[in-house]
Amino acid sequence: MNRERNIVLQLLAQGRIDTAQAERLIAALSAERESLWAMAGCAAIVAIAQVHSLAPGLLHMVREVIVSSLPALHHIVNSFGLFVSGSSFGGLL
């Protein structure tokens, strides 16, 4: 915004626009910046709402993946124990 404001002030200094036009241009630049912040805020609220509504399903999916992979992890650990020591880890897992 500083660049655009400097351009407006240069136009004013050169006499290409009057003070009323410069004020209107600077006000329009400020309004545009405020509009961008408002749109960014709305987009953030929508994104948070989407994540909030999707969170229970995502957590359920992660839980199911973890629970279903535990037997495989148990077999991997026991196989590793057999390979390293010649005996399984017994009831550790």
C-alpha positions as CSV (number, residue, x, y, z in Angstrom):
1,M,0.0,0.0,0.0
2,N,2.9,2.4,0.7
3,R,3.9,2.2,-3.0
4,E,0.4,3.1,-4.2
5,R,0.2,5.9,-1.7
6,N,3.5,7.3,-2.8
7,I,2.3,7.2,-6.4
8,V,-0.8,9.2,-5.5
9,L,1.3,11.7,-3.6
10,Q,3.6,12.0,-6.6
11,L,0.6,12.7,-8.9
12,L,-0.5,15.3,-6.4
13,A,2.9,16.9,-6.3
14,Q,3.1,17.0,-10.1
15,G,-0.3,18.7,-10.2
16,R,-1.9,15.9,-12.2
17,I,-4.6,15.4,-9.6
18,D,-6.0,17.8,-6.9
19,T,-6.1,17.2,-3.2
20,A,-9.7,15.9,-3.2
21,Q,-8.9,13.3,-5.8
22,A,-5.8,12.3,-3.8
23,E,-7.9,11.9,-0.7
24,R,-10.4,9.7,-2.5
25,L,-7.7,7.5,-4.0
26,I,-6.0,7.0,-0.7
27,A,-9.3,6.2,1.0
28,A,-10.0,3.7,-1.8
29,L,-6.7,2.1,-1.2
30,S,-7.4,1.8,2.5
31,A,-10.8,0.3,1.8
32,E,-9.4,-2.2,-0.5
33,R,-6.8,-3.3,2.1
34,E,-9.6,-3.6,4.7
35,S,-11.7,-5.7,2.3
36,L,-8.7,-8.1,1.8
37,W,-8.3,-8.5,5.5
38,A,-12.1,-9.1,5.9
39,M,-12.0,-11.8,3.1
40,A,-8.9,-13.4,4.7
41,G,-10.7,-13.5,8.1
42,C,-13.8,-15.1,6.5
43,A,-11.7,-17.7,4.7
44,A,-10.0,-18.6,8.0
45,I,-13.3,-19.0,9.8
46,V,-14.6,-21.2,7.0
47,A,-11.4,-23.3,7.0
48,I,-11.6,-23.8,10.8
49,A,-15.3,-24.7,10.6
50,Q,-14.5,-27.3,7.9
51,V,-11.7,-28.8,10.0
52,H,-14.0,-28.9,13.0
53,S,-16.7,-30.7,11.2
54,L,-14.3,-33.2,9.7
55,A,-12.3,-33.8,12.8
56,P,-14.5,-36.6,14.3
57,G,-14.4,-38.6,11.1
58,L,-10.6,-38.2,10.7
59,L,-10.0,-39.2,14.3
60,H,-12.1,-42.3,13.9
61,M,-10.2,-43.2,10.7
62,V,-6.8,-42.7,12.5
63,R,-7.9,-44.8,15.4
64,E,-9.1,-47.7,13.1
65,V,-5.8,-47.6,11.3
66,I,-3.8,-47.8,14.5
67,V,-6.0,-50.5,16.0
68,S,-5.9,-52.6,12.9
69,S,-2.1,-52.3,12.7
70,L,-1.4,-53.5,16.2
71,P,-1.5,-57.2,15.4
72,A,0.9,-56.7,12.5
73,L,3.2,-54.7,14.9
74,H,3.1,-57.6,17.4
75,H,4.1,-60.1,14.7
76,I,6.9,-57.9,13.5
77,V,8.3,-57.4,17.0
78,N,8.1,-61.2,17.8
79,S,9.8,-62.0,14.4
80,F,12.6,-59.6,15.2
81,G,13.0,-61.2,18.6
82,L,13.2,-64.6,17.1
83,F,15.7,-63.4,14.6
84,V,18.0,-61.7,17.1
85,S,17.8,-63.9,20.2
86,G,16.3,-67.2,19.0
87,S,13.2,-66.8,21.2
88,S,10.2,-64.6,21.0
89,F,9.5,-61.8,23.5
90,G,6.8,-63.9,25.0
91,G,4.0,-62.0,26.6
92,L,5.6,-58.6,26.4
93,L,3.3,-57.4,23.6
